[in-house]
């Protein structure tokens, strides 16, 4: 069964990109281009899910519902 995950993308100071998956604690990756980042983050998600399955974690218990991104000026 296919699942949908969100990827928060940040620009790296050195010109690359960093991606984080809020629904999976500790799941992140990086890439020199957006295409490379998305390939790498897909692999990271698959590995995170595999580890959770091996550790018999209940993924539903750790599920965070992604709402969105807001900016605030202070």
C-alpha positions as CSV (number, residue, x, y, z in Angstrom):
1,X,0.0,0.0,0.0
2,X,1.5,3.3,-1.0
3,X,1.7,6.1,1.6
4,X,2.2,9.8,1.1
5,X,4.8,11.7,3.1
6,X,5.7,15.4,3.1
7,X,9.2,16.6,2.6
8,X,10.3,20.0,4.1
9,X,13.1,21.3,1.9
10,X,15.8,23.7,3.0
11,X,18.6,25.3,1.0
12,X,22.1,24.3,2.3
13,X,24.6,27.1,2.8
14,X,26.9,25.2,0.4
15,X,24.3,25.2,-2.5
16,X,22.7,21.8,-1.9
17,X,19.4,20.9,-0.3
18,X,18.3,19.2,2.9
19,X,15.0,17.4,3.2
20,X,13.1,16.3,6.3
21,X,10.0,14.2,6.7
22,X,7.9,15.4,9.6
23,X,5.8,12.2,9.7
24,X,8.9,10.1,10.4
25,X,11.0,11.2,13.3
26,X,14.7,11.5,12.4
27,X,14.1,10.9,8.7
28,X,16.2,13.3,6.6
29,X,18.6,13.4,3.7
30,X,20.4,15.8,1.4
31,X,21.4,16.3,-2.2
32,X,23.2,18.6,-4.5
33,X,20.1,19.1,-6.7
34,X,16.4,18.8,-6.0
35,X,16.2,15.7,-8.1
36,X,19.1,14.1,-6.2
37,X,17.4,15.1,-2.9
38,X,14.1,13.5,-3.8
39,X,15.9,10.3,-4.8
40,X,17.8,10.3,-1.6
41,X,14.8,11.1,0.6
42,X,12.8,8.3,-1.0
43,X,15.6,5.9,0.0
44,X,15.7,7.4,3.5
45,X,11.9,7.0,3.9
46,X,12.1,3.4,2.8
47,X,14.9,2.7,5.3
48,X,13.0,4.4,8.1
49,X,9.9,2.3,7.4
50,X,12.0,-0.8,7.3
51,X,13.7,-0.1,10.6
52,X,10.3,0.7,12.2
53,X,9.0,-2.6,10.9
54,X,12.0,-4.5,12.2
55,X,11.6,-2.9,15.6
56,X,7.9,-3.7,15.6
57,X,7.0,0.0,16.1
58,X,3.5,0.9,15.5
59,X,3.8,3.5,12.8
60,X,0.3,4.8,13.5
61,X,1.3,5.8,17.1
62,X,4.1,7.9,15.9
63,X,2.2,9.5,13.0
64,X,2.3,13.3,12.9
65,X,-0.3,15.0,10.7
66,X,1.4,17.6,8.5
67,X,-0.6,20.8,8.4
68,X,1.5,23.2,6.5
69,X,4.2,25.9,6.7
70,X,3.7,29.4,7.9
71,X,6.0,32.4,8.0
72,X,6.0,34.9,10.9
73,X,7.9,38.2,11.0
74,X,9.0,39.3,14.4
